[in-house]
Amino acid sequence: MNQDQQTAVSIRPRFLRRPDAAAYMGCSIRTLDALKHNGVLPFYHLGRRLIVYKREDLDRFMEQHRIAVGE
């Protein structure tokens, strides 16, 4: 693997499109859309059709909905 390939692999995008955000959270796109529609998950609307999610917002959402068992 050359230097350019290593750089490309190590970059984590700050914003994710719907399919990538759903995969990151381990849910379906439909579930992601429902969370957005219900106002529980922040998102960015860029242009007429493009919706993206900030990785930090997804992490925060997951942490807020964490259920600790046996701690």
C-alpha positions in Angstrom: 0.0 0.0 0.0 1.5 3.3 -1.0 1.3 6.7 0.9 -1.7 7.9 -1.0 -3.7 4.7 -0.4 -2.8 4.9 3.3 -4.0 8.4 3.6 -7.3 7.7 1.8 -8.0 4.7 4.1 -7.3 6.6 7.3 -9.5 9.6 6.6 -12.9 9.4 8.4 -15.5 11.7 6.9 -17.0 14.2 9.3 -20.4 14.0 7.6 -22.2 10.9 6.4 -24.9 10.5 3.8 -28.0 8.5 4.7 -26.9 5.0 3.8 -23.5 5.5 5.4 -25.1 7.0 8.6 -27.5 4.1 8.8 -24.7 1.5 8.4 -22.6 3.4 11.0 -25.4 3.2 13.5 -26.3 -0.4 12.6 -29.9 0.5 11.6 -31.9 0.7 8.4 -32.3 3.8 6.3 -36.0 3.7 7.2 -35.2 3.8 10.9 -32.8 6.7 10.4 -35.4 8.6 8.5 -38.0 8.0 11.3 -35.5 9.4 13.9 -35.0 12.4 11.7 -38.7 12.9 11.0 -39.5 12.6 14.8 -37.0 15.3 15.6 -34.8 13.1 17.7 -31.7 13.0 15.4 -30.1 16.2 14.1 -29.3 16.4 10.4 -28.1 18.8 7.7 -30.2 19.5 4.6 -27.8 20.6 1.8 -29.5 21.7 -1.4 -32.8 20.3 -2.4 -32.2 16.6 -1.8 -29.0 15.9 0.0 -29.3 15.1 3.7 -26.1 14.4 5.8 -25.5 13.5 9.4 -22.6 14.6 11.5 -20.7 11.7 12.9 -20.4 13.3 16.3 -24.2 13.7 16.4 -24.7 10.0 15.7 -22.2 9.1 18.4 -24.0 11.4 20.9 -27.4 10.0 20.0 -26.1 6.4 20.6 -24.5 7.4 23.9 -27.8 9.1 25.1 -29.7 5.9 24.3 -27.3 3.5 26.0 -28.8 1.2 28.5 -26.2 0.0 31.0 -26.8 -3.5 32.3 -25.1 -4.8 35.4 -22.8 -1.9 36.0 
